[in-house]
Amino acid sequence: MQYIDGKLFKEMLLSGMNNLGNHSSQIDALNVFPVPDGDTGTNMFLTVSNGVNAALEDPSDSVGEIAKTLSRGLLMGARGNSGVITSQIFRGFYQAIKDLDQIDAAQLAHALVNGSRVAYKAVMRPVEGTILTVIREAADYTYAYTMSEEVTDCTKVMARMVKEAEESLDTTPQLLPVLAEVGVVDSGGKGLLVILEGFLSAMEGKVIAREGEANPVEAAQTKVEGGEQEYGFCTEFILHLSDHGIRNFSEDSFKKELATIGNSIVCVQDDDLVKVHVHTLEPQTAIKMGKRQGRFMKLKIENMQDQHDNILEKEEEYHEIKKEPHKKYGIITVAAGEGIKNMFKELRADVVIGGGQTMNPSTEDFVSAIQKLNCDHIFILPNNSNIILAAQQAQSVMEDQDIHVIPSKTIPQGLCACIMFNPDVDVTTNLDEMENALSQVKSGEVTYAVRDTTYEGMEIKKGQYMGMFGKAIVACQNDCMQASKELLSKMLDEDSELVTIIYGEDATKEMAEELGAFVEENSDAEVEINNGEQPVYSFILGVE
């Protein structure tokens, strides 16, 4: 194959997206920490879906134009660090071919290298043994092979890229000891590999179909050709499985059931949690299907038809009505759990984006939040290390506004930063005070293990409760309270003055009060208890 034209490029994108979707739960399971929030595969799939679906609808036959639409879609849909890095890889790919209607083998190899370079530049402190290593090594070795062997067949270039990516992925545990200890390869690198495998399959004449969806290739082609379609409702929910659901739930069976009423299906199970996304004309039927399996922890239904049918005049009218009154400062933060959201609102947060551990917000979520505000200066608190890049990407998109991303990595850090915000001082003073606050609080979390593993010599069994102090697992017990007290013992010292206990939806006020009594017995610190209603984490702890 001497050239890749627009038609083949779209088939490659569709095949890569579908292959990623088919492997998303497997990629989620590669999470180093055995906690029920491993979402690399889901983040990457939602990111890639946003870009690829936009590219498939682009009427152009030019590879450069299609890649431009892809890049923009990925940028706005990027979720989590892996999603942002993926968007940057294809941003660099686009930059290398933006003026080309079709690409040859050498141009393909060069575009892959440029994708690697742009992705590295997007990360302040690149870590080897991650998706960055896989794209760099695979692209560099493929380019050297293409040039030295004077390869003119694009399929051979992609086959070499897949081979080099496989070999690079296999070496990631040698570069990141924690991967070797847990016995996994890098999840982001695995996601990239399955995308490339999907590309190669399409180039070899077989577009990979999405498992559990009826005729996905035909549906995508209908979109490309501009045929009429029913957009329906984007239905998303997170289920906490009942005992019956835990015993009987099957991802494959549930996907097939959802496929009878919709498409664009994502269904990922993490022990007793299930994340579901489906486009359907029958959202209530999807909800009934979910109800049979357990209770809803999160539910969102959006009318996509309305999104497409609103004329510009109505859209402008809507934004004019919703626009906040002008003021000097605005704060955007991220939180899961109605209680925690209310805590941030009480501390002057203007917009609290739903999400965090179980579902990372996208760049577009941040952009939408920014557009709601009418402020001279905006502070963004991501409250999760896996969300910072998406927030920074939104900052670059909205470059005409004065936006500052304060790199809070935990809920306690975000709350402390909000406390230090002062609407009566200048931007520089606020930034200094809020950023300094991040280092003044210790953060801890209690959750349960979703699999057996070993981490830093600690044997962890599925179902046990883990206490995490920052990025370290410091306690592992069969009992939640025992693990929580052990964690607090590691966090408390003679300088501790205030302990904030935020209990989640699977904990009780009585349990929180028992922890508060433990703190008072073992330190001079004051205790503050809040009902966060957060999923996944029984307790979120802050020690100042």
Secondary structure, 3 states (H helix, E strand, C coil): CCCECHHHHHHHHHHHHHHHHHCHHHHHCCCCCCCCCCCHHHHHHHHHHHHHHHHHHCCCCCHHHHHHHHHHHHHHHCEHHHHHHHHHHHHHHHHHHCCCCCECHHHHHHHHHHHHHHHHHHCCCCCCCCHHHHHHHHHHHHHHHHHHCCCCCHHHHHHHHHHHHHHHHHHHHHHCHHHHHHCCCCHHHHHHHHHHHHHHHHHCCCCCCCCCCCCHHHHHHHHHCCCCCCCCEEEEEEEEECHHHHHHCCHHHHHHHHHCCEEEEEEEEECCEEEEEEEECCHHHHHHHHHCCEEEEEEEEEEHHHHHHCCHHHHHHHHHHHCCCCEEEEEEEEECCHHHHHHHHHCCCCEEEECCCCCCCEHHHHHHHHHHCCEEEEEEECCCCCCHHHHHHHHHHCCCCEEEECCCCCHHHHHHHHHHCCCCCCHHHHHHHHHHHHCCCEEEEEEECCCCEEECCEEECCCCEEEEECCEEEEEECCHHHHHHHHHHHHCCCCCCEEEEEECCCCCHHHHHHHHHHHHHHCCCEEEEEECCCCCCCEEEEEC
